[in-house]
Amino acid sequence: MVTAAKRRAIEEDAEQRRPELAKQIATAVLLPVDVARRVLPENGLPVYLGIGVLALVDLIDWPVAVAAGLGYYVLKRWRSPQSATTGR
């Protein structure tokens, strides 16, 4: 049987770990975005031309091409709070 004092201690311990857990989750979620930003070229011209060619030869539909282009644009311009503080 768990006493009230023990329950309170468990709850306080969980409260202290929440910020750490939230930081770990945010890092895990943003990892693919950070990797993609490092791998993709800074100059977006090759990416935009490639997407345009795929749409031109009907390998992808034009709405998909527009969404991919906008996604690339947002990915390159968006700064995570973590990278803003570290200067990356």
N, C-alpha and C positions, 0 to 999 in steps of 0.2 A: 504494500500500500504506500502511495506517495503522499508525503506530508505536505502541508501548505507551504512551508519554508523551502522544501526541496523543489516543489513545483515553481515557486517564485524564482529560485536560483536557476532552474532550467530555462524559464522564460527570459530572464535577464541575459543569460548566456546566448540564447538565440537572437535577442535584440542586438547584442554586440556583434554577432557574426553577419547580420543582414547586409551592412554596407560592403563588407568584403565579398560576400556571395554575389551581390549585385554587380560589383566591379568585375569579378571573374566572368559572369554571364555576359556582360557588355563586351568584354575583350574577346570572348569566344564568338559572339555574334558578328562583331566587326572584323574579325580576322580575314574572312574571304574578301571583304571590301578592300582592306589594306593591301593584301596580296595582289589583287587585280589592279589596284592603282600603281603598284610598283612595276608590274609586268607590262601593262599596256603602254604604248608610246605616249610621250608628252604631246607631240604634235598629232592631233586627231585626224589629219588628212588621210592617212592610209586606212584608218578604221572607217571613216565616212565613205571613202571611195569603194572599199570592199563591200560595205553594206549596200551602197548604191548599185554596184554591179550585180550583187545577188538579187536585188529587186528587179533590175533591168532584164535579167535572163529568167525571171519568174521562178527562181528557186525559193524565194520568200515573197510573201505579199507585201504591198507597200505599207500597210499599217504596222506590220511587224518591223519593217525597216525603219519607219519613223520612231517606233517605240525603242528599238535598239539604239538608234542614234541619240535619242533623248536620254536613254539610260546611260550611255557612255558619257555624254556631256555632264550629267548630274554626278556620275561617279568621279570624274576628273575634277569637278569644281567643289564638291562637298568636302568639308573638313570636319572630322570627328573632334569632339571636345578634347580627346586625348592627344591627337596629333596637333591641335592648335596650341596646346600648352608646351609640347616638346619641340615645335617648330618644324615638324616633318611635312 
